[in-house]
Amino acid sequence: MSKRSLWKGPFFDETFFQKSRQNSKQKIKTTSRSSVILPFLVGKVIQVYNGKFYVPLMLSEDLVGHKIGEFIPTRLRHVYKIKKKGK
């Protein structure tokens, strides 16, 4: 379910829209995690900023309608170190 009003339409960052229309083969870098994935982006690879570095994301038909930020985690999982037995 979308929380945005239907009369407003999906949110799409204007600068990201212009970059995606110009570059056909190049990877597109973006920080706009709140933009919705539209059908003309299918098959492209975009690099999404997660707060530390850019993470590549291949866009497919299954991702259309979702927001870009849903697929790029911003926090690392905490892993406990295993202590060695012995000495």
MODELLER restraints for C-alpha pairs under 7 A, 6 or more apart:
rsr = mdl.restraints
at = mdl.atoms
rsr.add(forms.Gaussian(group=physical.xy_distance, feature=features.Distance(at['CA:10:A'], at['CA:36:A']), mean=6.29, stdev=0.5))
rsr.add(forms.Gaussian(group=physical.xy_distance, feature=features.Distance(at['CA:11:A'], at['CA:35:A']), mean=5.47, stdev=0.5))
rsr.add(forms.Gaussian(group=physical.xy_distance, feature=features.Distance(at['CA:11:A'], at['CA:36:A']), mean=5.97, stdev=0.5))
rsr.add(forms.Gaussian(group=physical.xy_distance, feature=features.Distance(at['CA:12:A'], at['CA:35:A']), mean=4.54, stdev=0.5))
rsr.add(forms.Gaussian(group=physical.xy_distance, feature=features.Distance(at['CA:12:A'], at['CA:36:A']), mean=5.88, stdev=0.5))
rsr.add(forms.Gaussian(group=physical.xy_distance, feature=features.Distance(at['CA:13:A'], at['CA:32:A']), mean=6.69, stdev=0.5))
rsr.add(forms.Gaussian(group=physical.xy_distance, feature=features.Distance(at['CA:13:A'], at['CA:35:A']), mean=5.96, stdev=0.5))
rsr.add(forms.Gaussian(group=physical.xy_distance, feature=features.Distance(at['CA:16:A'], at['CA:30:A']), mean=6.57, stdev=0.5))
rsr.add(forms.Gaussian(group=physical.xy_distance, feature=features.Distance(at['CA:19:A'], at['CA:28:A']), mean=6.94, stdev=0.5))
rsr.add(forms.Gaussian(group=physical.xy_distance, feature=features.Distance(at['CA:20:A'], at['CA:28:A']), mean=6.74, stdev=0.5))
rsr.add(forms.Gaussian(group=physical.xy_distance, feature=features.Distance(at['CA:27:A'], at['CA:45:A']), mean=5.53, stdev=0.5))
rsr.add(forms.Gaussian(group=physical.xy_distance, feature=features.Distance(at['CA:27:A'], at['CA:46:A']), mean=5.30, stdev=0.5))
rsr.add(forms.Gaussian(group=physical.xy_distance, feature=features.Distance(at['CA:27:A'], at['CA:47:A']), mean=6.62, stdev=0.5))
rsr.add(forms.Gaussian(group=physical.xy_distance, feature=features.Distance(at['CA:28:A'], at['CA:45:A']), mean=7.00, stdev=0.5))
rsr.add(forms.Gaussian(group=physical.xy_distance, feature=features.Distance(at['CA:28:A'], at['CA:46:A']), mean=4.72, stdev=0.5))
rsr.add(forms.Gaussian(group=physical.xy_distance, feature=features.Distance(at['CA:28:A'], at['CA:47:A']), mean=5.85, stdev=0.5))
rsr.add(forms.Gaussian(group=physical.xy_distance, feature=features.Distance(at['CA:29:A'], at['CA:46:A']), mean=5.98, stdev=0.5))
rsr.add(forms.Gaussian(group=physical.xy_distance, feature=features.Distance(at['CA:29:A'], at['CA:47:A']), mean=4.63, stdev=0.5))
rsr.add(forms.Gaussian(group=physical.xy_distance, feature=features.Distance(at['CA:29:A'], at['CA:48:A']), mean=6.09, stdev=0.5))
rsr.add(forms.Gaussian(group=physical.xy_distance, feature=features.Distance(at['CA:30:A'], at['CA:47:A']), mean=6.22, stdev=0.5))
rsr.add(forms.Gaussian(group=physical.xy_distance, feature=features.Distance(at['CA:30:A'], at['CA:48:A']), mean=5.22, stdev=0.5))
rsr.add(forms.Gaussian(group=physical.xy_distance, feature=features.Distance(at['CA:30:A'], at['CA:49:A']), mean=6.33, stdev=0.5))
rsr.add(forms.Gaussian(group=physical.xy_distance, feature=features.Distance(at['CA:31:A'], at['CA:48:A']), mean=5.83, stdev=0.5))
rsr.add(forms.Gaussian(group=physical.xy_distance, feature=features.Distance(at['CA:31:A'], at['CA:49:A']), mean=5.03, stdev=0.5))
rsr.add(forms.Gaussian(group=physical.xy_distance, feature=features.Distance(at['CA:33:A'], at['CA:67:A']), mean=6.73, stdev=0.5))
rsr.add(forms.Gaussian(group=physical.xy_distance, feature=features.Distance(at['CA:33:A'], at['CA:68:A']), mean=4.99, stdev=0.5))
rsr.add(forms.Gaussian(group=physical.xy_distance, feature=features.Distance(at['CA:33:A'], at['CA:69:A']), mean=4.20, stdev=0.5))
rsr.add(forms.Gaussian(group=physical.xy_distance, feature=features.Distance(at['CA:34:A'], at['CA:67:A']), mean=5.70, stdev=0.5))
rsr.add(forms.Gaussian(group=physical.xy_distance, feature=features.Distance(at['CA:34:A'], at['CA:68:A']), mean=6.28, stdev=0.5))
rsr.add(forms.Gaussian(group=physical.xy_distance, feature=features.Distance(at['CA:34:A'], at['CA:69:A']), mean=6.18, stdev=0.5))
rsr.add(forms.Gaussian(group=physical.xy_distance, feature=features.Distance(at['CA:35:A'], at['CA:67:A']), mean=5.55, stdev=0.5))
rsr.add(forms.Gaussian(group=physical.xy_distance, feature=features.Distance(at['CA:35:A'], at['CA:68:A']), mean=6.03, stdev=0.5))
rsr.add(forms.Gaussian(group=physical.xy_distance, feature=features.Distance(at['CA:36:A'], at['CA:65:A']), mean=5.91, stdev=0.5))
rsr.add(forms.Gaussian(group=physical.xy_distance, feature=features.Distance(at['CA:36:A'], at['CA:66:A']), mean=5.61, stdev=0.5))
rsr.add(forms.Gaussian(group=physical.xy_distance, feature=features.Distance(at['CA:36:A'], at['CA:67:A']), mean=4.34, stdev=0.5))
rsr.add(forms.Gaussian(group=physical.xy_distance, feature=features.Distance(at['CA:36:A'], at['CA:68:A']), mean=6.20, stdev=0.5))
rsr.add(forms.Gaussian(group=physical.xy_distance, feature=features.Distance(at['CA:37:A'], at['CA:63:A']), mean=6.76, stdev=0.5))
rsr.add(forms.Gaussian(group=physical.xy_distance, feature=features.Distance(at['CA:37:A'], at['CA:64:A']), mean=5.03, stdev=0.5))
rsr.add(forms.Gaussian(group=physical.xy_distance, feature=features.Distance(at['CA:37:A'], at['CA:65:A']), mean=5.49, stdev=0.5))
rsr.add(forms.Gaussian(group=physical.xy_distance, feature=features.Distance(at['CA:37:A'], at['CA:66:A']), mean=5.86, stdev=0.5))
rsr.add(forms.Gaussian(group=physical.xy_distance, feature=features.Distance(at['CA:37:A'], at['CA:67:A']), mean=5.97, stdev=0.5))
rsr.add(forms.Gaussian(group=physical.xy_distance, feature=features.Distance(at['CA:37:A'], at['CA:68:A']), mean=6.35, stdev=0.5))
rsr.add(forms.Gaussian(group=physical.xy_distance, feature=features.Distance(at['CA:38:A'], at['CA:64:A']), mean=5.57, stdev=0.5))
rsr.add(forms.Gaussian(group=physical.xy_distance, feature=features.Distance(at['CA:38:A'], at['CA:65:A']), mean=6.40, stdev=0.5))
rsr.add(forms.Gaussian(group=physical.xy_distance, feature=features.Distance(at['CA:39:A'], at['CA:64:A']), mean=6.04, stdev=0.5))
rsr.add(forms.Gaussian(group=physical.xy_distance, feature=features.Distance(at['CA:41:A'], at['CA:59:A']), mean=6.74, stdev=0.5))
rsr.add(forms.Gaussian(group=physical.xy_distance, feature=features.Distance(at['CA:42:A'], at['CA:59:A']), mean=5.15, stdev=0.5))
rsr.add(forms.Gaussian(group=physical.xy_distance, feature=features.Distance(at['CA:42:A'], at['CA:60:A']), mean=5.03, stdev=0.5))
rsr.add(forms.Gaussian(group=physical.xy_distance, feature=features.Distance(at['CA:42:A'], at['CA:61:A']), mean=6.02, stdev=0.5))
rsr.add(forms.Gaussian(group=physical.xy_distance, feature=features.Distance(at['CA:43:A'], at['CA:58:A']), mean=6.77, stdev=0.5))
rsr.add(forms.Gaussian(group=physical.xy_distance, feature=features.Distance(at['CA:43:A'], at['CA:59:A']), mean=5.49, stdev=0.5))
rsr.add(forms.Gaussian(group=physical.xy_distance, feature=features.Distance(at['CA:43:A'], at['CA:60:A']), mean=5.83, stdev=0.5))
rsr.add(forms.Gaussian(group=physical.xy_distance, feature=features.Distance(at['CA:44:A'], at['CA:58:A']), mean=6.08, stdev=0.5))
rsr.add(forms.Gaussian(group=physical.xy_distance, feature=features.Distance(at['CA:44:A'], at['CA:59:A']), mean=5.73, stdev=0.5))
rsr.add(forms.Gaussian(group=physical.xy_distance, feature=features.Distance(at['CA:45:A'], at['CA:56:A']), mean=6.57, stdev=0.5))
rsr.add(forms.Gaussian(group=physical.xy_distance, feature=features.Distance(at['CA:45:A'], at['CA:57:A']), mean=5.57, stdev=0.5))
rsr.add(forms.Gaussian(group=physical.xy_distance, feature=features.Distance(at['CA:45:A'], at['CA:58:A']), mean=4.49, stdev=0.5))
rsr.add(forms.Gaussian(group=physical.xy_distance, feature=features.Distance(at['CA:45:A'], at['CA:59:A']), mean=6.22, stdev=0.5))
rsr.add(forms.Gaussian(group=physical.xy_distance, feature=features.Distance(at['CA:46:A'], at['CA:56:A']), mean=5.70, stdev=0.5))
rsr.add(forms.Gaussian(group=physical.xy_distance, feature=features.Distance(at['CA:46:A'], at['CA:57:A']), mean=5.36, stdev=0.5))
rsr.add(forms.Gaussian(group=physical.xy_distance, feature=features.Distance(at['CA:46:A'], at['CA:58:A']), mean=6.59, stdev=0.5))
rsr.add(forms.Gaussian(group=physical.xy_distance, feature=features.Distance(at['CA:47:A'], at['CA:54:A']), mean=5.40, stdev=0.5))
rsr.add(forms.Gaussian(group=physical.xy_distance, feature=features.Distance(at['CA:47:A'], at['CA:55:A']), mean=5.19, stdev=0.5))
rsr.add(forms.Gaussian(group=physical.xy_distance, feature=features.Distance(at['CA:47:A'], at['CA:56:A']), mean=4.29, stdev=0.5))
rsr.add(forms.Gaussian(group=physical.xy_distance, feature=features.Distance(at['CA:47:A'], at['CA:57:A']), mean=6.03, stdev=0.5))
rsr.add(forms.Gaussian(group=physical.xy_distance, feature=features.Distance(at['CA:48:A'], at['CA:54:A']), mean=5.17, stdev=0.5))
rsr.add(forms.Gaussian(group=physical.xy_distance, feature=features.Distance(at['CA:48:A'], at['CA:55:A']), mean=5.28, stdev=0.5))
rsr.add(forms.Gaussian(group=physical.xy_distance, feature=features.Distance(at['CA:48:A'], at['CA:56:A']), mean=6.38, stdev=0.5))
rsr.add(forms.Gaussian(group=physical.xy_distance, feature=features.Distance(at['CA:49:A'], at['CA:55:A']), mean=6.32, stdev=0.5))
rsr.add(forms.Gaussian(group=physical.xy_distance, feature=features.Distance(at['CA:50:A'], at['CA:72:A']), mean=6.67, stdev=0.5))
rsr.add(forms.Gaussian(group=physical.xy_distance, feature=features.Distance(at['CA:50:A'], at['CA:73:A']), mean=6.85, stdev=0.5))
rsr.add(forms.Gaussian(group=physical.xy_distance, feature=features.Distance(at['CA:50:A'], at['CA:74:A']), mean=5.05, stdev=0.5))
rsr.add(forms.Gaussian(group=physical.xy_distance, feature=features.Distance(at['CA:51:A'], at['CA:74:A']), mean=6.56, stdev=0.5))
